[in-house]
Amino acid sequence: MILIFVALKAESHAVRARVSNRQAVLDRDFSGDQGRIAGVPVALVTTGMGMRRSRIASACAMDSLAGIDLVLISGVAGGLRDDLTVGQVVLSERLMTCRDDDFQPERIVEAPAAWIARFATALAASGISCATGPTITSRRPIATAADKQRAYLQSGGVSVDMESAAIALEAERRGLPFVCMRTILDPAGEDVVGARLVDQNGRVRQLAAARALITSPRMIIGVVRLLRNLRQATHSLASALEAILPRLP
């Protein structure tokens, strides 16, 4: 079975729609579904946003679910390299936590090279292009184009999220192979409008959103763009998973 982690339900909708024979999996620290994607047994688990939430939820899921052959860390990510576009698939060769002030790497975990090669081969056979490189896991949203550029220059990471390294470290500790495959939500040159208006479950903080819209009405344009990007990125991810999972040897 492939255990697939995403941070938020909004990231999982398109993937969940591809899961057949779906059965709910409920626990105090995580929720998800088990079933099959293109005939391959999977469990799709949402962790909540951020390193602490993802570490707790992923550990609980790894304890609770039997027969895990691979941990797949997934969802959407921010682009740090200029050539990455919305919906593009990124395979992470290594995952890093970074300091908030200067983006210098702290903890580094190398992804299993054999599994990365399998995914890259399956993607190529499916006609899906992908980028590879390091991914950084940040404790806070990297929301501006200027900060993304600084993060890229200081860390060498090509993409950023807020969960992957924590889950990878948990999988490595247990001796479970893992792959991090995400799709790009926001390109490097694009500010993420409204990134700080959601809580760790992805719910909008209504008072904060109301204040932001009053003080900056143009924000609504950025929010609409972000939602459009989210639809594109999550559908790209779901299509990639459906295409490649049966091709993994």
Buried (B, 14 or more C-beta within 10 A) or exposed (E): BBBBBBBBBBBBBBBBEBBEEBEEBEBEBBBBBBBBBBEBBBBBBBBBBBBEBBBBBBBBBBEEBEEBEBBBBBBBBBBBBEEBEBBBBBBBBBBBBBEEEEBEBEEBBEBBEEBBEBBBBBBEEBEBEBBBBBBBBBEEBBBEBEBBBBBBEBBBBBBBBBBBBBBBBBBBEBEBBBBBBBBBBBBBEBBBBBBEBBEBEBEEEEEBBEEBBEEEEEBEEBBEBBEEBBBBBBBBBBBBBBBBBEBBE
